[in-house]
Amino acid sequence: MAEDTVADIKRKSMTIIVTKGSLDWGYPPFILATTAAALDYEVTLFFTFYGLALLKKKLDPKFTVLGNAAMEMPMFGTHIAMPNFMAMIPGVDAIAGSMMKKMIKDKGVASLEELREAAVLSDVRMIACQMTLDLFEYKKEDLIDDIELGGAATYFDIASRSHINMFM
Amino acid sequence: MAEHTLDAKGLNCPLPILKAKKMLKSIPKDDVLVIYATDPGSVADFAAFCSQTGNELLESGQEGDVFVFKIKHTGD
């Protein structure tokens, strides 16, 4: 059976491989997925490794200042960078995470929960990597209901017929 | 041809677009959706949204600090 090529596909389509699950890295895939869906794209997200954390029923994304050289928090009328050693001080990551969440709320930016819910409601197809589930000993029941399980071959089957494919 | 209103003031990307899409789906074809937003990025985004979805951007303007868009529901 001949597969459709990208040129044959009428509906615009996009996939993103989601590999990171922290508070800040959780945003780009969900923002792009929900926006693409609003723009009538057929969207598939493939969650693998730490990206899988974004599918947990209780979404509790963590945040770290470690290795984040470009991160500058707006404070005291200026921007304050966080040196790496700060992450070693107990509580610093939690405080920075709370600050980030407060900033997100104050600036009218959607929470990750809201964006994930919007993704579900706009029929974004979400596939959890079966191998990652096995590796990190997650059960499908730990994740939200609106997902399917699949592997790399499943991803390629969809990606080869999608207009836009990204890795985050 | 009725007019519907969406207040997206104070919301940031991509919420104005998501809410506009949801509302457009719920209104009859050829009706007009008037959107009020404060996100400066929404000026470029609503133009792009319309060109991607086949809806017609009738008007893109500004009243004080508020951006006003009029979109005719001509897309799917």
gemmi code that builds the backbone of each chain (N, CA, C; Angstrom):
import gemmi

chains = {
    "A": [
        ("MET", (0.849, -1.193, 0.000), (0.000, 0.000, 0.000), (0.881, 1.237, 0.000)),
        ("ALA", (0.641, 2.089, -0.978), (1.441, 3.316, -1.055), (0.987, 4.299, 0.014)),
        ("GLU", (1.962, 4.825, 0.718), (1.625, 5.811, 1.745), (1.395, 7.169, 1.094)),
        ("ASP", (0.562, 7.966, 1.730), (0.422, 9.358, 1.286), (1.748, 10.063, 1.488)),
        ("THR", (2.092, 10.933, 0.589), (3.242, 11.789, 0.836), (2.717, 13.120, 1.349)),
        ("VAL", (3.630, 13.948, 1.831), (3.210, 15.233, 2.398), (2.392, 16.025, 1.384)),
        ("ALA", (2.776, 15.924, 0.097), (2.090, 16.688, -0.943), (0.627, 16.272, -1.100)),
        ("ASP", (0.308, 15.021, -0.708), (-1.064, 14.535, -0.858), (-1.978, 14.972, 0.280)),
        ("ILE", (-1.387, 15.440, 1.339), (-2.189, 15.703, 2.530), (-2.846, 17.077, 2.418)),
        ("LYS", (-4.159, 17.063, 2.594), (-4.876, 18.326, 2.462), (-4.832, 19.113, 3.764)),
        ("ARG", (-4.994, 18.389, 4.862), (-5.028, 19.094, 6.127), (-3.616, 19.357, 6.633)),
        ("LYS", (-3.369, 20.562, 7.097), (-2.053, 20.899, 7.647), (-1.813, 20.042, 8.884)),
        ("SER", (-0.561, 19.646, 9.093), (-0.303, 18.772, 10.230), (1.056, 19.057, 10.848)),
        ("MET", (1.149, 18.785, 12.132), (2.382, 19.081, 12.868), (2.612, 18.033, 13.956)),
        ("THR", (3.873, 17.696, 14.174), (4.202, 16.852, 15.330), (5.310, 17.530, 16.137)),
        ("ILE", (5.311, 17.244, 17.424), (6.426, 17.688, 18.282), (6.836, 16.512, 19.158)),
        ("ILE", (8.138, 16.264, 19.203), (8.671, 15.300, 20.169), (8.977, 16.093, 21.438)),
        ("VAL", (8.348, 15.698, 22.532), (8.481, 16.445, 23.784), (9.372, 15.661, 24.730)),
        ("THR", (10.572, 16.189, 25.016), (11.529, 15.416, 25.817), (11.801, 16.015, 27.195)),
        ("LYS", (11.208, 17.180, 27.472), (11.501, 17.828, 28.754), (10.213, 18.145, 29.490)),
        ("GLY", (10.260, 18.005, 30.820), (9.011, 18.145, 31.566), (9.054, 19.144, 32.691)),
        ("SER", (9.997, 20.084, 32.640), (10.041, 21.077, 33.713), (9.041, 22.192, 33.429)),
        ("LEU", (8.820, 23.024, 34.429), (7.821, 24.097, 34.314), (8.060, 24.968, 33.088)),
        ("ASP", (9.315, 25.382, 32.898), (9.586, 26.279, 31.765), (9.571, 25.548, 30.424)),
        ("TRP", (10.122, 24.328, 30.396), (10.163, 23.588, 29.133), (8.809, 22.995, 28.755)),
        ("GLY", (7.893, 22.973, 29.711), (6.566, 22.452, 29.412), (5.767, 23.386, 28.510)),
        ("TYR", (6.095, 24.649, 28.557), (5.297, 25.635, 27.812), (5.384, 25.542, 26.289)),
        ("PRO", (6.592, 25.568, 25.713), (6.637, 25.627, 24.237), (5.808, 24.560, 23.524)),
        ("PRO", (5.907, 23.260, 23.917), (5.099, 22.289, 23.177), (3.595, 22.521, 23.312)),
        ("PHE", (3.135, 22.870, 24.522), (1.691, 23.043, 24.697), (1.193, 24.331, 24.035)),
        ("ILE", (2.004, 25.389, 24.060), (1.594, 26.628, 23.388), (1.485, 26.387, 21.888)),
        ("LEU", (2.507, 25.751, 21.323), (2.491, 25.523, 19.875), (1.409, 24.526, 19.480)),
        ("ALA", (1.210, 23.502, 20.290), (0.198, 22.491, 19.951), (-1.201, 23.094, 19.954)),
        ("THR", (-1.524, 23.860, 20.999), (-2.876, 24.425, 21.087), (-3.093, 25.479, 20.008)),
        ("THR", (-2.052, 26.264, 19.737), (-2.190, 27.290, 18.705), (-2.349, 26.639, 17.328)),
        ("ALA", (-1.540, 25.644, 17.042), (-1.654, 24.950, 15.753), (-3.043, 24.344, 15.597)),
        ("ALA", (-3.566, 23.762, 16.686), (-4.916, 23.181, 16.619), (-5.936, 24.284, 16.305)),
        ("ALA", (-5.755, 25.460, 16.908), (-6.664, 26.583, 16.640), (-6.533, 27.050, 15.197)),
        ("LEU", (-5.385, 26.791, 14.600), (-5.157, 27.171, 13.205), (-5.501, 26.018, 12.246)),
        ("ASP", (-6.270, 25.069, 12.771), (-6.784, 23.933, 11.994), (-5.730, 22.899, 11.620)),
        ("TYR", (-4.629, 22.854, 12.329), (-3.645, 21.794, 12.086), (-4.083, 20.528, 12.819)),
        ("GLU", (-3.707, 19.407, 12.261), (-3.837, 18.148, 12.963), (-2.534, 18.009, 13.755)),
        ("VAL", (-2.621, 17.900, 15.066), (-1.416, 17.973, 15.896), (-1.183, 16.674, 16.662)),
        ("THR", (0.053, 16.225, 16.649), (0.445, 15.063, 17.449), (1.631, 15.425, 18.319)),
        ("LEU", (1.523, 15.121, 19.608), (2.660, 15.294, 20.513), (3.135, 13.905, 20.931)),
        ("PHE", (4.445, 13.699, 20.818), (5.019, 12.420, 21.239), (5.878, 12.679, 22.472)),
        ("PHE", (5.440, 12.158, 23.619), (6.118, 12.431, 24.888), (7.091, 11.317, 25.218)),
        ("THR", (8.360, 11.695, 25.374), (9.360, 10.682, 25.697), (10.307, 11.199, 26.785)),
        ("PHE", (10.964, 10.301, 27.463), (11.836, 10.647, 28.593), (11.160, 11.651, 29.538)),
        ("TYR", (11.804, 12.758, 29.872), (11.256, 13.614, 30.936), (9.989, 14.334, 30.499)),
        ("GLY", (9.755, 14.350, 29.197), (8.519, 14.955, 28.694), (7.286, 14.240, 29.216)),
        ("LEU", (7.452, 12.963, 29.551), (6.344, 12.161, 30.042), (5.716, 12.755, 31.313)),
        ("ALA", (6.525, 13.465, 32.097), (6.023, 14.064, 33.340), (4.869, 15.020, 33.064)),
        ("LEU", (4.819, 15.564, 31.855), (3.757, 16.520, 31.514), (2.408, 15.834, 31.322)),
        ("LEU", (2.416, 14.508, 31.294), (1.165, 13.773, 31.098), (0.634, 13.197, 32.403)),
        ("LYS", (1.380, 13.395, 33.517), (0.934, 12.829, 34.780), (-0.401, 13.444, 35.192)),
        ("LYS", (-1.274, 12.606, 35.766), (-2.598, 13.098, 36.178), (-2.455, 14.348, 37.039)),
        ("LYS", (-1.576, 14.255, 38.031), (-1.343, 15.434, 38.847), (-0.102, 16.127, 38.299)),
        ("LEU", (-0.356, 17.200, 37.581), (0.739, 17.914, 36.934), (1.432, 18.784, 37.971)),
        ("ASP", (2.700, 18.484, 38.227), (3.427, 19.252, 39.246), (4.829, 19.552, 38.723)),
        ("PRO", (4.920, 20.388, 37.698), (6.213, 20.597, 37.057), (7.186, 21.346, 37.959)),
        ("LYS", (8.414, 20.830, 38.002), (9.446, 21.440, 38.839), (10.271, 22.426, 38.014)),
        ("PHE", (11.072, 23.175, 38.730), (11.856, 24.211, 38.081), (13.239, 24.235, 38.707)),
        ("THR", (14.267, 24.495, 37.904), (15.602, 24.635, 38.483), (16.332, 25.800, 37.846)),
        ("VAL", (17.151, 26.460, 38.656), (17.952, 27.556, 38.123), (19.287, 27.017, 37.596)),
        ("LEU", (19.526, 25.718, 37.823), (20.807, 25.113, 37.458), (20.992, 25.051, 35.938)),
        ("GLY", (22.143, 25.496, 35.484), (22.473, 25.383, 34.063), (21.578, 26.205, 33.171)),
        ("ASN", (20.974, 27.232, 33.744), (20.030, 28.038, 32.978), (20.601, 29.453, 32.863)),
        ("ALA", (21.688, 29.570, 32.096), (22.478, 30.803, 32.073), (21.699, 31.997, 31.546)),
        ("ALA", (20.706, 31.755, 30.717), (19.968, 32.878, 30.123), (18.803, 33.330, 30.991)),
        ("MET", (18.561, 32.580, 32.097), (17.403, 32.942, 32.918), (17.691, 34.164, 33.786)),
        ("GLU", (16.902, 35.198, 33.594), (17.008, 36.387, 34.434), (15.620, 36.722, 34.929)),
        ("MET", (15.484, 36.790, 36.260), (14.171, 37.100, 36.813), (14.034, 38.608, 36.948)),
        ("PRO", (12.897, 39.171, 36.539), (12.687, 40.588, 36.765), (12.450, 40.842, 38.256)),
        ("MET", (13.409, 41.504, 38.888), (13.287, 41.790, 40.320), (13.857, 43.171, 40.625)),
        ("PHE", (13.254, 43.853, 41.554), (13.728, 45.168, 42.016), (13.962, 46.117, 40.847)),
        ("GLY", (13.114, 46.067, 39.858), (13.222, 46.990, 38.733), (14.352, 46.667, 37.773)),
        ("THR", (15.012, 45.515, 37.997), (16.070, 45.129, 37.071), (15.949, 43.625, 36.809)),
        ("HIS", (16.934, 43.032, 36.185), (16.903, 41.591, 35.949), (18.046, 40.926, 36.695)),
        ("ILE", (17.708, 39.903, 37.476), (18.720, 39.230, 38.296), (18.942, 37.820, 37.749)),
        ("ALA", (20.188, 37.530, 37.422), (20.527, 36.179, 36.968), (20.785, 35.304, 38.190)),
        ("MET", (20.627, 33.997, 38.026), (20.849, 33.070, 39.139), (22.094, 32.254, 38.862)),
        ("PRO", (23.171, 32.469, 39.624), (24.372, 31.658, 39.403), (24.091, 30.189, 39.743)),
        ("ASN", (24.804, 29.284, 39.100), (24.583, 27.854, 39.289), (24.604, 27.405, 40.741)),
        ("PHE", (25.541, 27.972, 41.530), (25.681, 27.461, 42.905), (24.413, 27.685, 43.732)),
        ("MET", (23.594, 28.659, 43.313), (22.358, 28.936, 44.044), (21.453, 27.698, 44.103)),
        ("ALA", (21.517, 26.890, 43.044), (20.641, 25.713, 42.967), (20.976, 24.706, 44.065)),
        ("MET", (22.202, 24.800, 44.629), (22.599, 23.869, 45.682), (21.995, 24.243, 47.021)),
        ("ILE", (21.545, 25.478, 47.134), (20.962, 25.908, 48.401), (19.539, 25.369, 48.489)),
        ("PRO", (19.252, 24.606, 49.558), (17.920, 23.999, 49.649), (16.833, 25.073, 49.565)),
        ("GLY", (15.841, 24.817, 48.768), (14.698, 25.733, 48.691), (14.773, 26.743, 47.571)),
        ("VAL", (15.963, 26.975, 47.029), (16.094, 28.007, 46.002), (15.282, 27.660, 44.747)),
        ("ASP", (15.389, 26.411, 44.312), (14.630, 26.009, 43.117), (13.128, 26.135, 43.353)),
        ("ALA", (12.702, 25.728, 44.563), (11.270, 25.791, 44.877), (10.792, 27.241, 44.869)),
        ("ILE", (11.625, 28.129, 45.451), (11.247, 29.551, 45.491), (11.223, 30.129, 44.082)),
        ("ALA", (12.247, 29.807, 43.297), (12.292, 30.317, 41.926), (11.100, 29.787, 41.124)),
        ("GLY", (10.736, 28.527, 41.383), (9.570, 27.938, 40.717), (8.285, 28.653, 41.082)),
        ("SER", (8.130, 28.968, 42.375), (6.943, 29.696, 42.822), (6.897, 31.086, 42.211)),
        ("MET", (8.074, 31.722, 42.153), (8.136, 33.067, 41.553), (7.699, 33.013, 40.094)),
        ("MET", (8.181, 31.977, 39.417), (7.838, 31.810, 38.003), (6.330, 31.627, 37.852)),
        ("LYS", (5.732, 30.799, 38.714), (4.290, 30.557, 38.633), (3.502, 31.829, 38.910)),
        ("LYS", (3.994, 32.623, 39.876), (3.295, 33.877, 40.205), (3.379, 34.847, 39.008)),
        ("MET", (4.580, 34.912, 38.423), (4.789, 35.778, 37.254), (3.854, 35.378, 36.109)),
        ("ILE", (3.751, 34.078, 35.904), (2.901, 33.537, 34.838), (1.457, 33.976, 35.059)),
        ("LYS", (0.998, 33.857, 36.312), (-0.379, 34.215, 36.641), (-0.600, 35.718, 36.482)),
        ("ASP", (0.338, 36.504, 37.030), (0.188, 37.961, 36.988), (0.178, 38.514, 35.571)),
        ("LYS", (0.890, 37.847, 34.680), (1.010, 38.379, 33.318), (-0.064, 37.833, 32.378)),
        ("GLY", (-1.047, 37.117, 32.922), (-2.128, 36.602, 32.078), (-1.693, 35.468, 31.166)),
        ("VAL", (-0.589, 34.809, 31.541), (-0.147, 33.644, 30.767), (-0.879, 32.413, 31.320)),
        ("ALA", (-1.310, 31.544, 30.450), (-2.056, 30.362, 30.884), (-1.187, 29.466, 31.751)),
        ("SER", (-1.813, 28.729, 32.676), (-1.050, 27.722, 33.422), (-0.862, 26.506, 32.512)),
        ("LEU", (0.114, 25.674, 32.868), (0.341, 24.459, 32.065), (-0.902, 23.558, 32.058)),
        ("GLU", (-1.587, 23.498, 33.227), (-2.809, 22.702, 33.314), (-3.833, 23.172, 32.297)),
        ("GLU", (-4.014, 24.493, 32.240), (-4.988, 25.063, 31.292), (-4.623, 24.709, 29.855)),
        ("LEU", (-3.338, 24.849, 29.538), (-2.910, 24.572, 28.167), (-3.067, 23.093, 27.826)),
        ("ARG", (-2.764, 22.225, 28.807), (-2.912, 20.795, 28.555), (-4.375, 20.455, 28.332)),
        ("GLU", (-5.240, 21.064, 29.159), (-6.679, 20.847, 29.016), (-7.151, 21.342, 27.638)),
        ("ALA", (-6.642, 22.513, 27.227), (-7.005, 23.054, 25.914), (-6.539, 22.120, 24.808)),
        ("ALA", (-5.383, 21.514, 24.996), (-4.863, 20.567, 24.000), (-5.789, 19.359, 23.886)),
        ("VAL", (-6.227, 18.841, 25.040), (-7.151, 17.697, 25.038), (-8.445, 18.083, 24.327)),
        ("LEU", (-8.987, 19.254, 24.674), (-10.273, 19.675, 24.107), (-10.185, 19.959, 22.613)),
        ("SER", (-8.987, 20.333, 22.137), (-8.902, 20.634, 20.706), (-8.332, 19.444, 19.921)),
        ("ASP", (-8.490, 18.247, 20.513), (-8.161, 17.000, 19.814), (-6.701, 16.869, 19.424)),
        ("VAL", (-5.810, 17.442, 20.205), (-4.388, 17.192, 19.981), (-4.120, 15.734, 20.365)),
        ("ARG", (-3.514, 14.998, 19.448), (-3.240, 13.593, 19.704), (-1.984, 13.498, 20.564)),
        ("MET", (-2.076, 12.833, 21.704), (-0.926, 12.748, 22.600), (-0.517, 11.295, 22.769)),
        ("ILE", (0.738, 11.039, 22.426), (1.246, 9.669, 22.488), (2.357, 9.598, 23.528)),
        ("ALA", (2.223, 8.673, 24.472), (3.261, 8.474, 25.479), (4.165, 7.352, 25.006)),
        ("CYS", (5.447, 7.552, 25.149), (6.441, 6.556, 24.733), (6.392, 5.353, 25.675)),
        ("GLN", (6.054, 4.214, 25.122), (5.928, 2.988, 25.913), (7.237, 2.620, 26.610)),
        ("MET", (8.343, 2.795, 25.881), (9.641, 2.435, 26.458), (9.949, 3.295, 27.688)),
        ("THR", (9.626, 4.587, 27.623), (9.881, 5.475, 28.769), (9.041, 5.050, 29.971)),
        ("LEU", (7.798, 4.651, 29.709), (6.930, 4.171, 30.785), (7.586, 2.998, 31.505)),
        ("ASP", (8.090, 2.048, 30.709), (8.741, 0.871, 31.284), (10.006, 1.261, 32.037)),
        ("LEU", (10.791, 2.143, 31.409), (12.077, 2.555, 31.968), (11.916, 3.229, 33.327)),
        ("PHE", (10.997, 4.162, 33.414), (10.823, 4.917, 34.663), (9.724, 4.331, 35.554)),
        ("GLU", (9.247, 3.149, 35.161), (8.228, 2.447, 35.951), (6.985, 3.294, 36.210)),
        ("TYR", (6.482, 3.878, 35.137), (5.180, 4.534, 35.201), (4.137, 3.553, 34.687)),
        ("LYS", (2.900, 3.703, 35.189), (1.792, 2.923, 34.641), (0.906, 3.869, 33.836)),
        ("LYS", (0.187, 3.309, 32.861), (-0.693, 4.152, 32.049), (-1.700, 4.873, 32.947)),
        ("GLU", (-2.070, 4.211, 34.070), (-3.046, 4.807, 34.996), (-2.497, 6.058, 35.682)),
        ("ASP", (-1.158, 6.207, 35.695), (-0.567, 7.406, 36.310), (-0.779, 8.630, 35.418)),
        ("LEU", (-1.080, 8.383, 34.150), (-1.163, 9.466, 33.171), (-2.621, 9.800, 32.871)),
        ("ILE", (-2.844, 10.972, 32.294), (-4.211, 11.373, 31.957), (-4.803, 10.388, 30.942)),
        ("ASP", (-6.128, 10.344, 30.903), (-6.822, 9.324, 30.104), (-6.732, 9.557, 28.601)),
        ("ASP", (-6.526, 10.810, 28.209), (-6.698, 11.149, 26.799), (-5.459, 10.888, 25.955)),
        ("ILE", (-4.697, 9.849, 26.304), (-3.465, 9.596, 25.569), (-3.455, 8.188, 24.995)),
        ("GLU", (-2.550, 7.951, 24.083), (-2.328, 6.598, 23.595), (-0.865, 6.237, 23.844)),
        ("LEU", (-0.553, 4.960, 23.718), (0.833, 4.528, 23.874), (1.408, 4.192, 22.512)),
        ("GLY", (2.705, 4.422, 22.362), (3.312, 4.098, 21.082), (4.820, 4.146, 21.195)),
        ("GLY", (5.470, 3.838, 20.112), (6.927, 3.845, 20.084), (7.444, 4.661, 18.923)),
        ("ALA", (8.748, 4.544, 18.681), (9.403, 5.347, 17.650), (8.781, 5.110, 16.275)),
        ("ALA", (8.414, 3.869, 15.987), (7.841, 3.568, 14.670), (6.501, 4.286, 14.493)),
        ("THR", (5.716, 4.305, 15.577), (4.440, 5.034, 15.548), (4.690, 6.499, 15.222)),
        ("TYR", (5.730, 7.058, 15.883), (6.044, 8.459, 15.634), (6.374, 8.698, 14.161)),
        ("PHE", (7.247, 7.848, 13.600), (7.663, 8.070, 12.203), (6.500, 7.917, 11.231)),
        ("ASP", (5.597, 7.022, 11.550), (4.437, 6.826, 10.688), (3.652, 8.150, 10.583)),
        ("ILE", (3.568, 8.857, 11.695), (2.825, 10.127, 11.683), (3.698, 11.249, 11.122)),
        ("ALA", (4.963, 11.296, 11.570), (5.851, 12.395, 11.169), (6.097, 12.418, 9.666)),
        ("SER", (6.169, 11.228, 9.051), (6.461, 11.181, 7.621), (5.305, 11.748, 6.805)),
        ("ARG", (4.152, 11.880, 7.441), (3.004, 12.447, 6.746), (2.599, 13.795, 7.346)),
        ("SER", (3.538, 14.459, 8.028), (3.226, 15.762, 8.628), (4.063, 16.859, 7.993)),
        ("HIS", (3.492, 18.037, 7.952), (4.189, 19.161, 7.318), (5.301, 19.720, 8.198)),
        ("ILE", (5.026, 19.762, 9.494), (5.991, 20.362, 10.423), (6.320, 19.347, 11.505)),
        ("ASN", (7.612, 19.092, 11.715), (8.025, 18.179, 12.784), (9.087, 18.865, 13.635)),
        ("MET", (8.854, 18.894, 14.934), (9.806, 19.576, 15.821), (10.222, 18.688, 16.973)),
        ("PHE", (11.344, 19.049, 17.574), (11.889, 18.335, 18.729), (12.145, 19.349, 19.830)),
        ("MET", (11.606, 19.106, 21.001), (11.839, 20.052, 22.101), (12.319, 19.340, 23.352)),
    ],
    "B": [
        ("MET", (-26.902, 39.053, 10.136), (-25.495, 38.922, 10.520), (-25.271, 39.572, 11.887)),
        ("ALA", (-25.119, 38.739, 12.865), (-25.003, 39.249, 14.237), (-23.542, 39.490, 14.619)),
        ("GLU", (-23.377, 40.301, 15.644), (-22.039, 40.552, 16.180), (-21.916, 39.913, 17.547)),
        ("HIS", (-20.776, 39.280, 17.790), (-20.520, 38.664, 19.084), (-19.256, 39.302, 19.654)),
        ("THR", (-19.142, 39.293, 20.972), (-17.993, 39.965, 21.587), (-17.170, 38.994, 22.423)),
        ("LEU", (-15.851, 39.127, 22.299), (-14.944, 38.356, 23.150), (-13.996, 39.323, 23.852)),
        ("ASP", (-14.052, 39.290, 25.187), (-13.146, 40.134, 25.958), (-11.904, 39.314, 26.313)),
        ("ALA", (-10.806, 39.587, 25.620), (-9.559, 38.852, 25.890), (-8.528, 39.771, 26.526)),
        ("LYS", (-9.012, 40.821, 27.158), (-8.087, 41.778, 27.779), (-7.354, 41.118, 28.948)),
        ("GLY", (-6.062, 41.400, 29.078), (-5.265, 40.854, 30.179), (-4.733, 39.460, 29.902)),
        ("LEU", (-5.201, 38.834, 28.840), (-4.723, 37.484, 28.508), (-3.514, 37.565, 27.595)),
        ("ASN", (-2.630, 36.588, 27.767), (-1.397, 36.565, 26.975), (-1.391, 35.369, 26.020)),
        ("CYS", (-0.492, 35.428, 25.062), (-0.340, 34.397, 24.034), (-0.255, 33.003, 24.653)),
        ("PRO", (-0.942, 31.993, 24.192), (-1.823, 32.004, 23.005), (-3.305, 32.118, 23.349)),
        ("LEU", (-3.633, 32.538, 24.598), (-5.034, 32.471, 25.046), (-6.024, 33.265, 24.188)),
        ("PRO", (-5.693, 34.509, 23.746), (-6.676, 35.216, 22.907), (-7.036, 34.432, 21.641)),
        ("ILE", (-6.032, 33.801, 21.027), (-6.271, 33.020, 19.813), (-7.121, 31.785, 20.128)),
        ("LEU", (-6.786, 31.089, 21.229), (-7.531, 29.876, 21.580), (-8.988, 30.200, 21.867)),
        ("LYS", (-9.207, 31.298, 22.600), (-10.585, 31.672, 22.946), (-11.348, 32.140, 21.715)),
        ("ALA", (-10.650, 32.860, 20.826), (-11.305, 33.335, 19.602), (-11.725, 32.146, 18.741)),
        ("LYS", (-10.843, 31.159, 18.622), (-11.159, 29.978, 17.822), (-12.377, 29.244, 18.380)),
        ("LYS", (-12.381, 29.081, 19.707), (-13.478, 28.380, 20.361), (-14.801, 29.114, 20.111)),
        ("MET", (-14.746, 30.445, 20.230), (-15.963, 31.238, 20.059), (-16.423, 31.214, 18.603)),
        ("LEU", (-15.476, 31.301, 17.668), (-15.846, 31.272, 16.246), (-16.590, 29.983, 15.909)),
        ("LYS", (-16.125, 28.887, 16.513), (-16.768, 27.597, 16.261), (-18.223, 27.609, 16.695)),
        ("SER", (-18.520, 28.412, 17.722), (-19.865, 28.369, 18.302), (-20.826, 29.367, 17.651)),
        ("ILE", (-20.331, 30.222, 16.774), (-21.236, 31.210, 16.165), (-21.515, 30.830, 14.702)),
        ("PRO", (-22.673, 31.259, 14.177), (-23.018, 30.898, 12.799), (-22.040, 31.483, 11.781)),
        ("LYS", (-21.966, 30.831, 10.637), (-21.165, 31.329, 9.511), (-21.587, 32.757, 9.168)),
        ("ASP", (-20.605, 33.569, 8.798), (-20.809, 34.964, 8.370), (-21.121, 35.932, 9.510)),
        ("ASP", (-21.283, 35.412, 10.725), (-21.399, 36.314, 11.871), (-20.035, 36.927, 12.153)),
        ("VAL", (-20.047, 38.026, 12.896), (-18.796, 38.730, 13.162), (-18.430, 38.626, 14.640)),
        ("LEU", (-17.162, 38.330, 14.881), (-16.662, 38.269, 16.253), (-15.785, 39.495, 16.503)),
        ("VAL", (-16.148, 40.262, 17.527), (-15.339, 41.431, 17.900), (-14.509, 41.046, 19.115)),
        ("ILE", (-13.199, 41.202, 18.988), (-12.296, 40.781, 20.065), (-11.568, 41.988, 20.641)),
        ("TYR", (-11.582, 42.083, 21.951), (-10.807, 43.125, 22.639), (-9.631, 42.472, 23.331)),
        ("ALA", (-8.423, 42.950, 23.060), (-7.226, 42.338, 23.645), (-6.211, 43.407, 24.027)),
        ("THR", (-5.356, 43.056, 24.986), (-4.310, 44.004, 25.390), (-2.913, 43.499, 25.048)),
        ("ASP", (-2.820, 42.267, 24.580), (-1.528, 41.694, 24.208), (-1.074, 42.283, 22.866)),
        ("PRO", (0.028, 43.048, 22.862), (0.469, 43.682, 21.613), (0.802, 42.645, 20.522)),
        ("GLY", (1.172, 41.441, 20.935), (1.464, 40.377, 19.984), (0.229, 39.933, 19.208)),
        ("SER", (-0.948, 40.249, 19.754), (-2.180, 39.777, 19.122), (-2.430, 40.452, 17.778)),
        ("VAL", (-1.817, 41.616, 17.537), (-2.006, 42.303, 16.250), (-1.495, 41.429, 15.105)),
        ("ALA", (-0.266, 40.979, 15.236), (0.283, 40.091, 14.208), (-0.392, 38.728, 14.243)),
        ("ASP", (-0.719, 38.266, 15.469), (-1.257, 36.907, 15.603), (-2.656, 36.750, 15.011)),
        ("PHE", (-3.512, 37.756, 15.172), (-4.859, 37.610, 14.597), (-4.827, 37.694, 13.077)),
        ("ALA", (-3.893, 38.478, 12.538), (-3.738, 38.512, 11.078), (-3.301, 37.138, 10.577)),
        ("ALA", (-2.321, 36.536, 11.275), (-1.834, 35.203, 10.901), (-2.929, 34.155, 11.089)),
        ("PHE", (-3.648, 34.261, 12.192), (-4.745, 33.332, 12.472), (-5.756, 33.335, 11.313)),
        ("CYS", (-6.117, 34.530, 10.866), (-7.107, 34.621, 9.789), (-6.555, 34.071, 8.469)),
        ("SER", (-5.296, 34.363, 8.179), (-4.762, 33.862, 6.912), (-4.612, 32.339, 6.942)),
        ("GLN", (-4.426, 31.766, 8.148), (-4.285, 30.314, 8.256), (-5.624, 29.580, 8.280)),
        ("THR", (-6.668, 30.245, 8.758), (-7.931, 29.536, 8.975), (-9.021, 29.916, 7.980)),
        ("GLY", (-8.743, 30.883, 7.123), (-9.754, 31.257, 6.129), (-10.867, 32.133, 6.673)),
        ("ASN", (-10.673, 32.647, 7.878), (-11.619, 33.635, 8.397), (-11.183, 35.014, 7.912)),
        ("GLU", (-12.138, 35.928, 7.853), (-11.811, 37.225, 7.269), (-11.603, 38.282, 8.348)),
        ("LEU", (-10.425, 38.902, 8.322), (-10.138, 39.976, 9.273), (-10.688, 41.276, 8.690)),
        ("LEU", (-11.833, 41.705, 9.209), (-12.488, 42.900, 8.664), (-11.800, 44.157, 9.157)),
        ("GLU", (-11.307, 44.088, 10.405), (-10.778, 45.301, 11.005), (-9.752, 44.943, 12.067)),
        ("SER", (-8.662, 45.711, 12.110), (-7.671, 45.536, 13.162), (-7.280, 46.928, 13.611)),
        ("GLY", (-7.742, 47.307, 14.775), (-7.511, 48.692, 15.210), (-7.159, 48.793, 16.676)),
        ("GLN", (-7.139, 49.997, 17.177), (-6.734, 50.230, 18.563), (-7.576, 51.341, 19.174)),
        ("GLU", (-8.090, 51.101, 20.377), (-8.811, 52.151, 21.117), (-8.071, 52.331, 22.432)),
        ("GLY", (-7.256, 53.378, 22.538), (-6.440, 53.563, 23.739), (-5.434, 52.442, 23.842)),
        ("ASP", (-5.457, 51.712, 24.986), (-4.516, 50.603, 25.179), (-5.072, 49.271, 24.692)),
        ("VAL", (-6.270, 49.318, 24.154), (-6.940, 48.064, 23.783), (-6.941, 47.868, 22.268)),
        ("PHE", (-6.560, 46.656, 21.873), (-6.611, 46.314, 20.444), (-7.970, 45.698, 20.127)),
        ("VAL", (-8.520, 46.136, 19.006), (-9.847, 45.645, 18.621), (-9.763, 44.959, 17.264)),
        ("PHE", (-10.274, 43.750, 17.219), (-10.276, 42.995, 15.956), (-11.701, 42.589, 15.612)),
        ("LYS", (-12.013, 42.710, 14.330), (-13.312, 42.202, 13.880), (-13.054, 41.091, 12.883)),
        ("ILE", (-13.544, 39.912, 13.208), (-13.315, 38.745, 12.358), (-14.647, 38.183, 11.890)),
        ("LYS", (-14.777, 38.036, 10.574), (-15.984, 37.417, 10.019), (-15.759, 35.910, 9.929)),
        ("HIS", (-16.729, 35.175, 10.437), (-16.597, 33.716, 10.484), (-16.829, 33.128, 9.090)),
        ("THR", (-15.745, 33.042, 8.339), (-15.848, 32.483, 6.993), (-15.072, 31.177, 6.867)),
        ("GLY", (-14.305, 30.821, 7.911), (-13.523, 29.574, 7.881), (-14.353, 28.402, 8.376)),
        ("ASP", (-13.681, 27.248, 8.556), (-14.391, 26.046, 9.018), (-14.805, 26.186, 10.470)),
    ],
}
model = gemmi.Model(1)
for chain_id, residues in chains.items():
    chain = gemmi.Chain(chain_id)
    for i, (resn, *xyz) in enumerate(residues, 1):
        res = gemmi.Residue()
        res.name, res.seqid = resn, gemmi.SeqId(i, " ")
        for name, pos in zip(("N", "CA", "C"), xyz):
            atom = gemmi.Atom()
            atom.name, atom.element = name, gemmi.Element(name[0])
            atom.pos, atom.b_iso = gemmi.Position(*pos), 0.0
            res.add_atom(atom)
        chain.add_residue(res)
    model.add_chain(chain)
structure = gemmi.Structure()
structure.add_model(model)
structure.setup_entities()
